[in-house]
Amino acid sequence: MGVKVDIVFLEEPCSACLIIFNLIKEIMERLKGKYDFLEVNYIEIKKLEDLHSIKGLEVEKFPAIIIDGEQISAGTIPDIGEIEKIISLKYREALRCPG
């Protein structure tokens, strides 16, 4: 039982998107070291038609962060403290309502 984080990014991002993606990746690696229940997946978008198959993706700005099916970021550098709060909340919810 854990918390699933999907990082959605474009196959050919602009330079700003690439910088943001690398910062998000660095944040996620740090959080994975801190929370053993955290599962991080990187989803590369090759065709725009694929966007509709991603559960939880609402705002189509990239990179996007989706935590347990809820998009929390779109094309911005998120605050690590805010991400930690959301992850902790989602984990507590999963413990209360397993399955």
Backbone torsions as a table, in degrees:
resi	resn	phi	psi	omega
1	MET	NA	119.9	-177.9
2	GLY	-150.3	-167.3	179.0
3	VAL	-115.0	128.8	-177.7
4	LYS	-101.4	126.9	177.4
5	VAL	-117.9	125.4	174.9
6	ASP	-109.2	128.8	174.7
7	ILE	-107.2	115.5	-176.7
8	VAL	-103.4	127.6	-178.3
9	PHE	-143.2	159.7	-179.5
10	LEU	-84.4	148.9	178.6
11	GLU	-61.6	-39.9	-179.8
12	GLU	-123.7	79.8	-176.8
13	PRO	-78.3	159.7	171.9
14	CYS	-73.6	170.8	-176.7
15	SER	-62.7	-38.6	179.0
16	ALA	-64.0	-43.0	179.0
17	CYS	-63.9	-37.5	179.2
18	LEU	-65.8	-41.7	177.6
19	ILE	-62.4	-46.8	179.6
20	ILE	-62.5	-43.4	178.8
21	PHE	-58.5	-46.0	-179.2
22	ASN	-63.3	-37.5	176.9
23	LEU	-67.5	-41.8	177.6
24	ILE	-63.2	-42.0	179.0
25	LYS	-60.5	-42.3	178.4
26	GLU	-62.9	-43.3	178.0
27	ILE	-61.7	-45.5	-178.0
28	MET	-64.9	-38.5	178.4
29	GLU	-64.4	-39.6	177.5
30	ARG	-63.8	-43.2	-179.6
31	LEU	-69.0	-35.4	177.2
32	LYS	-62.2	-35.3	177.5
33	GLY	-69.4	-27.3	-177.6
34	LYS	-88.2	-35.9	-176.2
35	TYR	-119.0	108.4	-176.8
36	ASP	-72.8	-12.5	179.6
37	PHE	-90.2	2.9	-175.7
38	LEU	-89.0	126.6	176.3
39	GLU	-113.2	119.6	-178.2
40	VAL	-113.1	126.4	178.2
41	ASN	-119.0	140.2	177.2
42	TYR	-108.3	120.8	-176.5
43	ILE	-112.9	112.6	-179.9
44	GLU	-91.6	127.8	178.5
45	ILE	-93.4	117.9	178.5
46	LYS	-98.1	-35.0	179.0
47	LYS	-127.8	139.4	-178.9
48	LEU	-61.4	-25.6	178.0
49	GLU	-63.1	-23.3	-178.6
50	ASP	-72.5	-15.3	-176.5
51	LEU	-58.3	-37.6	-174.7
52	HIS	-71.5	-12.2	179.9
53	SER	-89.9	-2.7	-177.0
54	ILE	-94.1	113.6	-177.9
55	LYS	-64.4	128.0	175.4
56	GLY	93.6	-11.2	-179.3
57	LEU	-76.4	116.9	-178.2
58	GLU	-115.6	-45.0	-179.6
59	VAL	-102.9	122.6	-173.6
60	GLU	-91.8	61.9	170.9
61	LYS	-122.0	144.0	-171.7
62	PHE	-128.1	155.5	-4.6
63	PRO	-70.4	153.2	-179.6
64	ALA	-116.9	145.4	177.1
65	ILE	-114.2	127.0	178.2
66	ILE	-122.8	121.8	179.7
67	ILE	-112.4	117.6	-178.0
68	ASP	46.8	47.0	174.9
69	GLY	83.0	4.3	-179.5
70	GLU	-119.5	120.7	-179.1
71	GLN	-73.6	128.1	-179.3
72	ILE	-115.9	-8.9	-177.4
73	SER	-153.6	147.3	178.0
74	ALA	-146.9	101.5	174.9
75	GLY	72.7	17.3	179.8
76	THR	-128.7	165.2	175.1
77	ILE	-90.5	112.7	-177.2
78	PRO	-77.0	156.0	175.4
79	ASP	-75.6	126.6	-176.3
80	ILE	-62.0	-34.7	178.0
81	GLY	-63.7	-39.9	178.6
82	GLU	-66.9	-40.4	177.7
83	ILE	-62.8	-43.4	179.3
84	GLU	-61.5	-40.1	178.0
85	LYS	-61.1	-45.4	-178.9
86	ILE	-64.7	-44.2	179.4
87	ILE	-60.9	-44.7	179.5
88	SER	-62.8	-42.9	179.1
89	LEU	-62.3	-46.7	179.8
90	LYS	-62.7	-37.6	179.6
91	TYR	-66.9	-44.2	177.8
92	ARG	-61.9	-39.7	177.2
93	GLU	-62.3	-41.8	-179.5
94	ALA	-65.7	-35.5	178.8
95	LEU	-68.9	-35.7	180.0
96	ARG	-73.2	-36.9	-175.2
97	CYS	-124.2	71.4	-178.7
98	PRO	-66.7	147.1	176.4
99	GLY	85.5	NA	NA
